[in-house]
Amino acid sequence: MLPLRSCIACRKKQEKAQLIRIVSTEDKKAIFDKTQKMNARGIYICKNIECLKKIQKGIEKNKVKLKIPVTQESFRNLIEDLMRELGE
Ligand SMILES: [Zn+2]
């Protein structure tokens, strides 16, 4: 069976390949792990604008508890980049 991960925005469990994997660097920057193989703890979010928007709002309201050591600022920047990439 393929490994399932849940999205931090909608909590739905999906195959890893359907999700965006985000990991933290040593200096607490959030980065998109395109290979999904970086040796760091990752969190996952759906590849859709709805979930990205949801998490962006949550961050603004300080309602998101990130389970990886990243700064809120770098996480927010990454989410914005991903939204742009998805075409919004
Ligand atoms: Zn989702």
PDB file of the backbone (N, CA, C, O) and the ligand in Angstrom, with CONECT records:
HET     ZN  A 101       1
ATOM      1  N   MET A   1       0.824  -1.206   0.000  1.00  0.00           N
ATOM      2  CA  MET A   1       0.000   0.000   0.000  1.00  0.00           C
ATOM      3  C   MET A   1       0.860   1.258   0.000  1.00  0.00           C
ATOM      4  O   MET A   1       1.907   1.316   0.644  1.00  0.00           O
ATOM      5  N   LEU A   2       0.402   2.246  -0.723  1.00  0.00           N
ATOM      6  CA  LEU A   2       1.148   3.493  -0.766  1.00  0.00           C
ATOM      7  C   LEU A   2       0.965   4.251   0.545  1.00  0.00           C
ATOM      8  O   LEU A   2      -0.100   4.204   1.159  1.00  0.00           O
ATOM      9  N   PRO A   3       2.017   4.948   0.962  1.00  0.00           N
ATOM     10  CA  PRO A   3       1.901   5.682   2.224  1.00  0.00           C
ATOM     11  C   PRO A   3       0.937   6.869   2.106  1.00  0.00           C
ATOM     12  O   PRO A   3       0.966   7.623   1.133  1.00  0.00           O
ATOM     13  N   LEU A   4       0.099   7.007   3.106  1.00  0.00           N
ATOM     14  CA  LEU A   4      -0.847   8.116   3.114  1.00  0.00           C
ATOM     15  C   LEU A   4      -0.380   9.183   4.098  1.00  0.00           C
ATOM     16  O   LEU A   4       0.182   8.882   5.151  1.00  0.00           O
ATOM     17  N   ARG A   5      -0.625  10.418   3.732  1.00  0.00           N
ATOM     18  CA  ARG A   5      -0.295  11.534   4.617  1.00  0.00           C
ATOM     19  C   ARG A   5      -1.497  12.462   4.656  1.00  0.00           C
ATOM     20  O   ARG A   5      -2.248  12.557   3.685  1.00  0.00           O
ATOM     21  N   SER A   6      -1.676  13.143   5.774  1.00  0.00           N
ATOM     22  CA  SER A   6      -2.812  14.058   5.773  1.00  0.00           C
ATOM     23  C   SER A   6      -2.383  15.498   5.549  1.00  0.00           C
ATOM     24  O   SER A   6      -1.321  15.946   5.983  1.00  0.00           O
ATOM     25  N   CYS A   7      -3.254  16.189   4.857  1.00  0.00           N
ATOM     26  CA  CYS A   7      -3.040  17.596   4.527  1.00  0.00           C
ATOM     27  C   CYS A   7      -3.211  18.430   5.792  1.00  0.00           C
ATOM     28  O   CYS A   7      -4.137  18.201   6.570  1.00  0.00           O
ATOM     29  N   ILE A   8      -2.319  19.398   5.998  1.00  0.00           N
ATOM     30  CA  ILE A   8      -2.411  20.217   7.203  1.00  0.00           C
ATOM     31  C   ILE A   8      -3.586  21.188   7.158  1.00  0.00           C
ATOM     32  O   ILE A   8      -3.964  21.753   8.185  1.00  0.00           O
ATOM     33  N   ALA A   9      -4.165  21.385   5.978  1.00  0.00           N
ATOM     34  CA  ALA A   9      -5.295  22.306   5.880  1.00  0.00           C
ATOM     35  C   ALA A   9      -6.633  21.589   5.997  1.00  0.00           C
ATOM     36  O   ALA A   9      -7.463  21.958   6.828  1.00  0.00           O
ATOM     37  N   CYS A  10      -6.850  20.572   5.175  1.00  0.00           N
ATOM     38  CA  CYS A  10      -8.162  19.916   5.179  1.00  0.00           C
ATOM     39  C   CYS A  10      -8.158  18.593   5.940  1.00  0.00           C
ATOM     40  O   CYS A  10      -9.214  18.009   6.182  1.00  0.00           O
ATOM     41  N   ARG A  11      -6.967  18.122   6.318  1.00  0.00           N
ATOM     42  CA  ARG A  11      -6.826  16.890   7.105  1.00  0.00           C
ATOM     43  C   ARG A  11      -7.140  15.610   6.336  1.00  0.00           C
ATOM     44  O   ARG A  11      -7.087  14.511   6.890  1.00  0.00           O
ATOM     45  N   LYS A  12      -7.463  15.763   5.070  1.00  0.00           N
ATOM     46  CA  LYS A  12      -7.760  14.582   4.286  1.00  0.00           C
ATOM     47  C   LYS A  12      -6.501  13.766   4.042  1.00  0.00           C
ATOM     48  O   LYS A  12      -5.434  14.318   3.773  1.00  0.00           O
ATOM     49  N   LYS A  13      -6.633  12.456   4.136  1.00  0.00           N
ATOM     50  CA  LYS A  13      -5.486  11.598   3.879  1.00  0.00           C
ATOM     51  C   LYS A  13      -5.387  11.281   2.396  1.00  0.00           C
ATOM     52  O   LYS A  13      -6.364  10.907   1.748  1.00  0.00           O
ATOM     53  N   GLN A  14      -4.175  11.443   1.882  1.00  0.00           N
ATOM     54  CA  GLN A  14      -3.957  11.179   0.474  1.00  0.00           C
ATOM     55  C   GLN A  14      -2.607  10.525   0.268  1.00  0.00           C
ATOM     56  O   GLN A  14      -1.769  10.485   1.169  1.00  0.00           O
ATOM     57  N   GLU A  15      -2.416  10.016  -0.931  1.00  0.00           N
ATOM     58  CA  GLU A  15      -1.102   9.487  -1.263  1.00  0.00           C
ATOM     59  C   GLU A  15      -0.109  10.636  -1.305  1.00  0.00           C
ATOM     60  O   GLU A  15      -0.443  11.750  -1.710  1.00  0.00           O
ATOM     61  N   LYS A  16       1.108  10.351  -0.882  1.00  0.00           N
ATOM     62  CA  LYS A  16       2.140  11.383  -0.842  1.00  0.00           C
ATOM     63  C   LYS A  16       2.288  12.124  -2.158  1.00  0.00           C
ATOM     64  O   LYS A  16       2.495  13.337  -2.182  1.00  0.00           O
ATOM     65  N   ALA A  17       2.179  11.379  -3.256  1.00  0.00           N
ATOM     66  CA  ALA A  17       2.391  11.981  -4.571  1.00  0.00           C
ATOM     67  C   ALA A  17       1.369  13.069  -4.899  1.00  0.00           C
ATOM     68  O   ALA A  17       1.623  13.935  -5.736  1.00  0.00           O
ATOM     69  N   GLN A  18       0.233  13.022  -4.246  1.00  0.00           N
ATOM     70  CA  GLN A  18      -0.814  14.020  -4.488  1.00  0.00           C
ATOM     71  C   GLN A  18      -0.607  15.284  -3.666  1.00  0.00           C
ATOM     72  O   GLN A  18      -1.324  16.270  -3.833  1.00  0.00           O
ATOM     73  N   LEU A  19       0.365  15.244  -2.791  1.00  0.00           N
ATOM     74  CA  LEU A  19       0.535  16.352  -1.855  1.00  0.00           C
ATOM     75  C   LEU A  19       1.847  17.091  -2.073  1.00  0.00           C
ATOM     76  O   LEU A  19       2.775  16.584  -2.702  1.00  0.00           O
ATOM     77  N   ILE A  20       1.895  18.280  -1.546  1.00  0.00           N
ATOM     78  CA  ILE A  20       3.135  19.057  -1.542  1.00  0.00           C
ATOM     79  C   ILE A  20       3.833  18.781  -0.213  1.00  0.00           C
ATOM     80  O   ILE A  20       3.239  18.925   0.855  1.00  0.00           O
ATOM     81  N   ARG A  21       5.083  18.388  -0.293  1.00  0.00           N
ATOM     82  CA  ARG A  21       5.824  18.125   0.945  1.00  0.00           C
ATOM     83  C   ARG A  21       6.656  19.352   1.307  1.00  0.00           C
ATOM     84  O   ARG A  21       7.380  19.898   0.475  1.00  0.00           O
ATOM     85  N   ILE A  22       6.540  19.764   2.540  1.00  0.00           N
ATOM     86  CA  ILE A  22       7.296  20.927   3.008  1.00  0.00           C
ATOM     87  C   ILE A  22       8.216  20.500   4.147  1.00  0.00           C
ATOM     88  O   ILE A  22       7.790  19.844   5.097  1.00  0.00           O
ATOM     89  N   VAL A  23       9.470  20.881   4.034  1.00  0.00           N
ATOM     90  CA  VAL A  23      10.426  20.550   5.090  1.00  0.00           C
ATOM     91  C   VAL A  23      11.115  21.833   5.555  1.00  0.00           C
ATOM     92  O   VAL A  23      11.008  22.885   4.924  1.00  0.00           O
ATOM     93  N   SER A  24      11.822  21.712   6.674  1.00  0.00           N
ATOM     94  CA  SER A  24      12.540  22.884   7.162  1.00  0.00           C
ATOM     95  C   SER A  24      14.036  22.703   6.967  1.00  0.00           C
ATOM     96  O   SER A  24      14.566  21.596   7.060  1.00  0.00           O
ATOM     97  N   THR A  25      14.698  23.813   6.694  1.00  0.00           N
ATOM     98  CA  THR A  25      16.154  23.783   6.586  1.00  0.00           C
ATOM     99  C   THR A  25      16.732  24.031   7.977  1.00  0.00           C
ATOM    100  O   THR A  25      15.999  24.277   8.935  1.00  0.00           O
ATOM    101  N   GLU A  26      18.054  23.963   8.068  1.00  0.00           N
ATOM    102  CA  GLU A  26      18.679  24.168   9.374  1.00  0.00           C
ATOM    103  C   GLU A  26      18.456  25.575   9.914  1.00  0.00           C
ATOM    104  O   GLU A  26      18.411  25.784  11.126  1.00  0.00           O
ATOM    105  N   ASP A  27      18.318  26.537   9.008  1.00  0.00           N
ATOM    106  CA  ASP A  27      18.065  27.895   9.497  1.00  0.00           C
ATOM    107  C   ASP A  27      16.570  28.236   9.525  1.00  0.00           C
ATOM    108  O   ASP A  27      16.173  29.394   9.391  1.00  0.00           O
ATOM    109  N   LYS A  28      15.767  27.203   9.699  1.00  0.00           N
ATOM    110  CA  LYS A  28      14.328  27.367   9.935  1.00  0.00           C
ATOM    111  C   LYS A  28      13.548  27.957   8.780  1.00  0.00           C
ATOM    112  O   LYS A  28      12.516  28.600   8.968  1.00  0.00           O
ATOM    113  N   LYS A  29      14.059  27.727   7.583  1.00  0.00           N
ATOM    114  CA  LYS A  29      13.309  28.151   6.412  1.00  0.00           C
ATOM    115  C   LYS A  29      12.436  27.001   5.937  1.00  0.00           C
ATOM    116  O   LYS A  29      12.840  25.839   5.971  1.00  0.00           O
ATOM    117  N   ALA A  30      11.237  27.344   5.497  1.00  0.00           N
ATOM    118  CA  ALA A  30      10.359  26.332   4.925  1.00  0.00           C
ATOM    119  C   ALA A  30      10.645  26.207   3.441  1.00  0.00           C
ATOM    120  O   ALA A  30      10.673  27.207   2.723  1.00  0.00           O
ATOM    121  N   ILE A  31      10.857  24.991   2.984  1.00  0.00           N
ATOM    122  CA  ILE A  31      11.070  24.805   1.558  1.00  0.00           C
ATOM    123  C   ILE A  31      10.205  23.661   1.018  1.00  0.00           C
ATOM    124  O   ILE A  31       9.819  22.740   1.738  1.00  0.00           O
ATOM    125  N   PHE A  32       9.927  23.764  -0.262  1.00  0.00           N
ATOM    126  CA  PHE A  32       9.132  22.760  -0.957  1.00  0.00           C
ATOM    127  C   PHE A  32      10.058  21.614  -1.346  1.00  0.00           C
ATOM    128  O   PHE A  32      11.003  21.803  -2.112  1.00  0.00           O
ATOM    129  N   ASP A  33       9.789  20.458  -0.831  1.00  0.00           N
ATOM    130  CA  ASP A  33      10.599  19.274  -1.126  1.00  0.00           C
ATOM    131  C   ASP A  33      10.028  18.575  -2.355  1.00  0.00           C
ATOM    132  O   ASP A  33       9.178  17.690  -2.251  1.00  0.00           O
ATOM    133  N   LYS A  34      10.514  18.993  -3.513  1.00  0.00           N
ATOM    134  CA  LYS A  34       9.960  18.459  -4.761  1.00  0.00           C
ATOM    135  C   LYS A  34      10.209  16.969  -4.918  1.00  0.00           C
ATOM    136  O   LYS A  34       9.394  16.255  -5.504  1.00  0.00           O
ATOM    137  N   THR A  35      11.322  16.505  -4.400  1.00  0.00           N
ATOM    138  CA  THR A  35      11.664  15.087  -4.549  1.00  0.00           C
ATOM    139  C   THR A  35      10.900  14.226  -3.545  1.00  0.00           C
ATOM    140  O   THR A  35      10.780  13.013  -3.718  1.00  0.00           O
ATOM    141  N   GLN A  36      10.389  14.862  -2.503  1.00  0.00           N
ATOM    142  CA  GLN A  36       9.721  14.167  -1.389  1.00  0.00           C
ATOM    143  C   GLN A  36      10.671  13.214  -0.669  1.00  0.00           C
ATOM    144  O   GLN A  36      10.238  12.288   0.018  1.00  0.00           O
ATOM    145  N   LYS A  37      11.944  13.449  -0.832  1.00  0.00           N
ATOM    146  CA  LYS A  37      12.911  12.513  -0.262  1.00  0.00           C
ATOM    147  C   LYS A  37      13.939  13.190   0.623  1.00  0.00           C
ATOM    148  O   LYS A  37      14.883  12.546   1.081  1.00  0.00           O
ATOM    149  N   MET A  38      13.772  14.447   0.865  1.00  0.00           N
ATOM    150  CA  MET A  38      14.752  15.128   1.695  1.00  0.00           C
ATOM    151  C   MET A  38      14.724  14.570   3.110  1.00  0.00           C
ATOM    152  O   MET A  38      13.681  14.226   3.665  1.00  0.00           O
ATOM    153  N   ASN A  39      15.910  14.502   3.649  1.00  0.00           N
ATOM    154  CA  ASN A  39      16.047  13.872   4.955  1.00  0.00           C
ATOM    155  C   ASN A  39      15.699  14.845   6.083  1.00  0.00           C
ATOM    156  O   ASN A  39      16.570  15.344   6.796  1.00  0.00           O
ATOM    157  N   ALA A  40      14.425  15.090   6.214  1.00  0.00           N
ATOM    158  CA  ALA A  40      13.951  15.980   7.261  1.00  0.00           C
ATOM    159  C   ALA A  40      12.485  15.650   7.474  1.00  0.00           C
ATOM    160  O   ALA A  40      11.831  15.053   6.619  1.00  0.00           O
ATOM    161  N   ARG A  41      11.993  16.045   8.615  1.00  0.00           N
ATOM    162  CA  ARG A  41      10.598  15.804   8.878  1.00  0.00           C
ATOM    163  C   ARG A  41       9.752  16.698   7.979  1.00  0.00           C
ATOM    164  O   ARG A  41      10.027  17.890   7.839  1.00  0.00           O
ATOM    165  N   GLY A  42       8.747  16.128   7.385  1.00  0.00           N
ATOM    166  CA  GLY A  42       7.951  16.921   6.469  1.00  0.00           C
ATOM    167  C   GLY A  42       6.513  17.082   6.905  1.00  0.00           C
ATOM    168  O   GLY A  42       5.984  16.283   7.678  1.00  0.00           O
ATOM    169  N   ILE A  43       5.889  18.128   6.394  1.00  0.00           N
ATOM    170  CA  ILE A  43       4.450  18.274   6.538  1.00  0.00           C
ATOM    171  C   ILE A  43       3.881  18.367   5.128  1.00  0.00           C
ATOM    172  O   ILE A  43       4.585  18.705   4.176  1.00  0.00           O
ATOM    173  N   TYR A  44       2.604  18.065   5.017  1.00  0.00           N
ATOM    174  CA  TYR A  44       2.020  17.940   3.680  1.00  0.00           C
ATOM    175  C   TYR A  44       0.802  18.820   3.511  1.00  0.00           C
ATOM    176  O   TYR A  44       0.043  19.064   4.449  1.00  0.00           O
ATOM    177  N   ILE A  45       0.639  19.289   2.288  1.00  0.00           N
ATOM    178  CA  ILE A  45      -0.561  20.072   1.973  1.00  0.00           C
ATOM    179  C   ILE A  45      -1.008  19.732   0.553  1.00  0.00           C
ATOM    180  O   ILE A  45      -0.180  19.482  -0.323  1.00  0.00           O
ATOM    181  N   CYS A  46      -2.318  19.725   0.332  1.00  0.00           N
ATOM    182  CA  CYS A  46      -2.855  19.400  -0.993  1.00  0.00           C
ATOM    183  C   CYS A  46      -2.357  20.386  -2.037  1.00  0.00           C
ATOM    184  O   CYS A  46      -2.099  21.554  -1.748  1.00  0.00           O
ATOM    185  N   LYS A  47      -2.227  19.877  -3.273  1.00  0.00           N
ATOM    186  CA  LYS A  47      -1.843  20.738  -4.383  1.00  0.00           C
ATOM    187  C   LYS A  47      -3.062  21.461  -4.904  1.00  0.00           C
ATOM    188  O   LYS A  47      -3.403  21.324  -6.079  1.00  0.00           O
ATOM    189  N   ASN A  48      -3.710  22.211  -4.080  1.00  0.00           N
ATOM    190  CA  ASN A  48      -4.799  23.014  -4.612  1.00  0.00           C
ATOM    191  C   ASN A  48      -4.894  24.342  -3.879  1.00  0.00           C
ATOM    192  O   ASN A  48      -4.470  24.490  -2.733  1.00  0.00           O
ATOM    193  N   ILE A  49      -5.465  25.291  -4.588  1.00  0.00           N
ATOM    194  CA  ILE A  49      -5.490  26.658  -4.100  1.00  0.00           C
ATOM    195  C   ILE A  49      -6.333  26.769  -2.823  1.00  0.00           C
ATOM    196  O   ILE A  49      -6.034  27.588  -1.955  1.00  0.00           O
ATOM    197  N   GLU A  50      -7.370  25.957  -2.707  1.00  0.00           N
ATOM    198  CA  GLU A  50      -8.238  26.035  -1.533  1.00  0.00           C
ATOM    199  C   GLU A  50      -7.470  25.743  -0.245  1.00  0.00           C
ATOM    200  O   GLU A  50      -7.574  26.473   0.740  1.00  0.00           O
ATOM    201  N   CYS A  51      -6.710  24.677  -0.277  1.00  0.00           N
ATOM    202  CA  CYS A  51      -5.969  24.321   0.925  1.00  0.00           C
ATOM    203  C   CYS A  51      -4.861  25.330   1.222  1.00  0.00           C
ATOM    204  O   CYS A  51      -4.594  25.641   2.383  1.00  0.00           O
ATOM    205  N   LEU A  52      -4.228  25.831   0.187  1.00  0.00           N
ATOM    206  CA  LEU A  52      -3.184  26.834   0.399  1.00  0.00           C
ATOM    207  C   LEU A  52      -3.782  28.106   0.994  1.00  0.00           C
ATOM    208  O   LEU A  52      -3.202  28.717   1.891  1.00  0.00           O
ATOM    209  N   LYS A  53      -4.936  28.492   0.486  1.00  0.00           N
ATOM    210  CA  LYS A  53      -5.603  29.685   1.016  1.00  0.00           C
ATOM    211  C   LYS A  53      -6.001  29.489   2.464  1.00  0.00           C
ATOM    212  O   LYS A  53      -5.852  30.377   3.303  1.00  0.00           O
ATOM    213  N   LYS A  54      -6.506  28.309   2.727  1.00  0.00           N
ATOM    214  CA  LYS A  54      -6.956  27.997   4.074  1.00  0.00           C
ATOM    215  C   LYS A  54      -5.802  28.103   5.078  1.00  0.00           C
ATOM    216  O   LYS A  54      -5.945  28.660   6.166  1.00  0.00           O
ATOM    217  N   ILE A  55      -4.684  27.561   4.680  1.00  0.00           N
ATOM    218  CA  ILE A  55      -3.547  27.561   5.596  1.00  0.00           C
ATOM    219  C   ILE A  55      -2.969  28.971   5.709  1.00  0.00           C
ATOM    220  O   ILE A  55      -2.479  29.367   6.766  1.00  0.00           O
ATOM    221  N   GLN A  56      -3.031  29.714   4.624  1.00  0.00           N
ATOM    222  CA  GLN A  56      -2.544  31.089   4.652  1.00  0.00           C
ATOM    223  C   GLN A  56      -3.373  31.925   5.634  1.00  0.00           C
ATOM    224  O   GLN A  56      -2.833  32.710   6.414  1.00  0.00           O
ATOM    225  N   LYS A  57      -4.673  31.740   5.579  1.00  0.00           N
ATOM    226  CA  LYS A  57      -5.544  32.451   6.521  1.00  0.00           C
ATOM    227  C   LYS A  57      -5.246  32.046   7.949  1.00  0.00           C
ATOM    228  O   LYS A  57      -5.181  32.881   8.851  1.00  0.00           O
ATOM    229  N   GLY A  58      -5.067  30.753   8.137  1.00  0.00           N
ATOM    230  CA  GLY A  58      -4.773  30.246   9.464  1.00  0.00           C
ATOM    231  C   GLY A  58      -3.499  30.846  10.040  1.00  0.00           C
ATOM    232  O   GLY A  58      -3.420  31.144  11.232  1.00  0.00           O
ATOM    233  N   ILE A  59      -2.510  31.018   9.181  1.00  0.00           N
ATOM    234  CA  ILE A  59      -1.243  31.592   9.639  1.00  0.00           C
ATOM    235  C   ILE A  59      -1.442  33.050  10.039  1.00  0.00           C
ATOM    236  O   ILE A  59      -0.934  33.507  11.063  1.00  0.00           O
ATOM    237  N   GLU A  60      -2.189  33.767   9.209  1.00  0.00           N
ATOM    238  CA  GLU A  60      -2.449  35.170   9.523  1.00  0.00           C
ATOM    239  C   GLU A  60      -3.132  35.318  10.876  1.00  0.00           C
ATOM    240  O   GLU A  60      -2.862  36.258  11.623  1.00  0.00           O
ATOM    241  N   LYS A  61      -4.007  34.389  11.173  1.00  0.00           N
ATOM    242  CA  LYS A  61      -4.737  34.465  12.444  1.00  0.00           C
ATOM    243  C   LYS A  61      -4.022  33.721  13.556  1.00  0.00           C
ATOM    244  O   LYS A  61      -4.535  33.567  14.664  1.00  0.00           O
ATOM    245  N   ASN A  62      -2.834  33.269  13.231  1.00  0.00           N
ATOM    246  CA  ASN A  62      -2.036  32.561  14.235  1.00  0.00           C
ATOM    247  C   ASN A  62      -2.686  31.281  14.738  1.00  0.00           C
ATOM    248  O   ASN A  62      -2.524  30.902  15.898  1.00  0.00           O
ATOM    249  N   LYS A  63      -3.409  30.635  13.871  1.00  0.00           N
ATOM    250  CA  LYS A  63      -4.140  29.449  14.290  1.00  0.00           C
ATOM    251  C   LYS A  63      -3.491  28.155  13.833  1.00  0.00           C
ATOM    252  O   LYS A  63      -3.988  27.060  14.094  1.00  0.00           O
ATOM    253  N   VAL A  64      -2.373  28.308  13.149  1.00  0.00           N
ATOM    254  CA  VAL A  64      -1.728  27.107  12.628  1.00  0.00           C
ATOM    255  C   VAL A  64      -0.532  26.741  13.472  1.00  0.00           C
ATOM    256  O   VAL A  64       0.374  27.549  13.679  1.00  0.00           O
ATOM    257  N   LYS A  65      -0.537  25.526  13.952  1.00  0.00           N
ATOM    258  CA  LYS A  65       0.626  25.035  14.684  1.00  0.00           C
ATOM    259  C   LYS A  65       1.430  24.161  13.754  1.00  0.00           C
ATOM    260  O   LYS A  65       1.011  23.066  13.381  1.00  0.00           O
ATOM    261  N   LEU A  66       2.584  24.659  13.387  1.00  0.00           N
ATOM    262  CA  LEU A  66       3.407  23.900  12.460  1.00  0.00           C
ATOM    263  C   LEU A  66       4.243  22.883  13.210  1.00  0.00           C
ATOM    264  O   LEU A  66       4.847  23.184  14.240  1.00  0.00           O
ATOM    265  N   LYS A  67       4.265  21.691  12.684  1.00  0.00           N
ATOM    266  CA  LYS A  67       4.968  20.615  13.375  1.00  0.00           C
ATOM    267  C   LYS A  67       6.420  20.466  12.960  1.00  0.00           C
ATOM    268  O   LYS A  67       7.105  19.525  13.361  1.00  0.00           O
ATOM    269  N   ILE A  68       6.871  21.399  12.161  1.00  0.00           N
ATOM    270  CA  ILE A  68       8.297  21.402  11.816  1.00  0.00           C
ATOM    271  C   ILE A  68       8.871  22.761  12.226  1.00  0.00           C
ATOM    272  O   ILE A  68       8.147  23.755  12.263  1.00  0.00           O
ATOM    273  N   PRO A  69      10.162  22.804  12.532  1.00  0.00           N
ATOM    274  CA  PRO A  69      10.748  24.062  13.027  1.00  0.00           C
ATOM    275  C   PRO A  69      11.021  25.072  11.931  1.00  0.00           C
ATOM    276  O   PRO A  69      12.139  25.169  11.427  1.00  0.00           O
ATOM    277  N   VAL A  70       9.997  25.821  11.566  1.00  0.00           N
ATOM    278  CA  VAL A  70      10.183  26.882  10.578  1.00  0.00           C
ATOM    279  C   VAL A  70       9.632  28.189  11.142  1.00  0.00           C
ATOM    280  O   VAL A  70       8.767  28.187  12.018  1.00  0.00           O
ATOM    281  N   THR A  71      10.140  29.285  10.633  1.00  0.00           N
ATOM    282  CA  THR A  71       9.582  30.566  11.060  1.00  0.00           C
ATOM    283  C   THR A  71       8.267  30.776  10.311  1.00  0.00           C
ATOM    284  O   THR A  71       8.104  30.326   9.177  1.00  0.00           O
ATOM    285  N   GLN A  72       7.346  31.459  10.956  1.00  0.00           N
ATOM    286  CA  GLN A  72       6.049  31.740  10.329  1.00  0.00           C
ATOM    287  C   GLN A  72       6.257  32.505   9.028  1.00  0.00           C
ATOM    288  O   GLN A  72       5.565  32.274   8.036  1.00  0.00           O
ATOM    289  N   GLU A  73       7.232  33.427   9.050  1.00  0.00           N
ATOM    290  CA  GLU A  73       7.471  34.246   7.883  1.00  0.00           C
ATOM    291  C   GLU A  73       7.901  33.398   6.681  1.00  0.00           C
ATOM    292  O   GLU A  73       7.379  33.565   5.578  1.00  0.00           O
ATOM    293  N   SER A  74       8.842  32.501   6.901  1.00  0.00           N
ATOM    294  CA  SER A  74       9.300  31.707   5.762  1.00  0.00           C
ATOM    295  C   SER A  74       8.206  30.771   5.287  1.00  0.00           C
ATOM    296  O   SER A  74       8.106  30.476   4.096  1.00  0.00           O
ATOM    297  N   PHE A  75       7.388  30.305   6.215  1.00  0.00           N
ATOM    298  CA  PHE A  75       6.295  29.426   5.825  1.00  0.00           C
ATOM    299  C   PHE A  75       5.272  30.190   4.983  1.00  0.00           C
ATOM    300  O   PHE A  75       4.775  29.695   3.971  1.00  0.00           O
ATOM    301  N   ARG A  76       4.977  31.398   5.427  1.00  0.00           N
ATOM    302  CA  ARG A  76       4.026  32.218   4.688  1.00  0.00           C
ATOM    303  C   ARG A  76       4.555  32.528   3.290  1.00  0.00           C
ATOM    304  O   ARG A  76       3.810  32.475   2.311  1.00  0.00           O
ATOM    305  N   ASN A  77       5.838  32.850   3.203  1.00  0.00           N
ATOM    306  CA  ASN A  77       6.438  33.127   1.892  1.00  0.00           C
ATOM    307  C   ASN A  77       6.339  31.922   0.965  1.00  0.00           C
ATOM    308  O   ASN A  77       6.037  32.054  -0.221  1.00  0.00           O
ATOM    309  N   LEU A  78       6.596  30.760   1.522  1.00  0.00           N
ATOM    310  CA  LEU A  78       6.539  29.553   0.707  1.00  0.00           C
ATOM    311  C   LEU A  78       5.113  29.303   0.206  1.00  0.00           C
ATOM    312  O   LEU A  78       4.906  28.973  -0.961  1.00  0.00           O
ATOM    313  N   ILE A  79       4.153  29.460   1.085  1.00  0.00           N
ATOM    314  CA  ILE A  79       2.756  29.258   0.688  1.00  0.00           C
ATOM    315  C   ILE A  79       2.386  30.228  -0.433  1.00  0.00           C
ATOM    316  O   ILE A  79       1.690  29.862  -1.380  1.00  0.00           O
ATOM    317  N   GLU A  80       2.861  31.470  -0.315  1.00  0.00           N
ATOM    318  CA  GLU A  80       2.584  32.451  -1.370  1.00  0.00           C
ATOM    319  C   GLU A  80       3.223  32.041  -2.694  1.00  0.00           C
ATOM    320  O   GLU A  80       2.611  32.170  -3.754  1.00  0.00           O
ATOM    321  N   ASP A  81       4.446  31.551  -2.623  1.00  0.00           N
ATOM    322  CA  ASP A  81       5.103  31.067  -3.838  1.00  0.00           C
ATOM    323  C   ASP A  81       4.320  29.929  -4.469  1.00  0.00           C
ATOM    324  O   ASP A  81       4.127  29.891  -5.684  1.00  0.00           O
ATOM    325  N   LEU A  82       3.873  29.008  -3.636  1.00  0.00           N
ATOM    326  CA  LEU A  82       3.135  27.848  -4.149  1.00  0.00           C
ATOM    327  C   LEU A  82       1.830  28.279  -4.783  1.00  0.00           C
ATOM    328  O   LEU A  82       1.412  27.719  -5.796  1.00  0.00           O
ATOM    329  N   MET A  83       1.183  29.271  -4.192  1.00  0.00           N
ATOM    330  CA  MET A  83      -0.063  29.770  -4.757  1.00  0.00           C
ATOM    331  C   MET A  83       0.191  30.380  -6.125  1.00  0.00           C
ATOM    332  O   MET A  83      -0.590  30.193  -7.059  1.00  0.00           O
ATOM    333  N   ARG A  84       1.287  31.106  -6.231  1.00  0.00           N
ATOM    334  CA  ARG A  84       1.635  31.687  -7.528  1.00  0.00           C
ATOM    335  C   ARG A  84       1.887  30.591  -8.565  1.00  0.00           C
ATOM    336  O   ARG A  84       1.460  30.678  -9.716  1.00  0.00           O
ATOM    337  N   GLU A  85       2.591  29.567  -8.115  1.00  0.00           N
ATOM    338  CA  GLU A  85       2.903  28.458  -9.014  1.00  0.00           C
ATOM    339  C   GLU A  85       1.633  27.759  -9.521  1.00  0.00           C
ATOM    340  O   GLU A  85       1.568  27.299 -10.661  1.00  0.00           O
ATOM    341  N   LEU A  86       0.644  27.698  -8.651  1.00  0.00           N
ATOM    342  CA  LEU A  86      -0.596  27.046  -9.037  1.00  0.00           C
ATOM    343  C   LEU A  86      -1.498  27.994  -9.843  1.00  0.00           C
ATOM    344  O   LEU A  86      -2.595  27.633 -10.269  1.00  0.00           O
ATOM    345  N   GLY A  87      -1.003  29.196 -10.029  1.00  0.00           N
ATOM    346  CA  GLY A  87      -1.705  30.095 -10.922  1.00  0.00           C
ATOM    347  C   GLY A  87      -2.708  31.015 -10.289  1.00  0.00           C
ATOM    348  O   GLY A  87      -3.811  31.202 -10.803  1.00  0.00           O
ATOM    349  N   GLU A  88      -2.322  31.595  -9.161  1.00  0.00           N
ATOM    350  CA  GLU A  88      -3.225  32.618  -8.616  1.00  0.00           C
ATOM    351  C   GLU A  88      -2.441  33.803  -8.082  1.00  0.00           C
ATOM    352  O   GLU A  88      -3.034  34.761  -7.585  1.00  0.00           O
TER     353      GLU A  88
HETATM  354 ZN    ZN A 101      -5.995  19.648   1.780  1.00  0.00          ZN2+
END
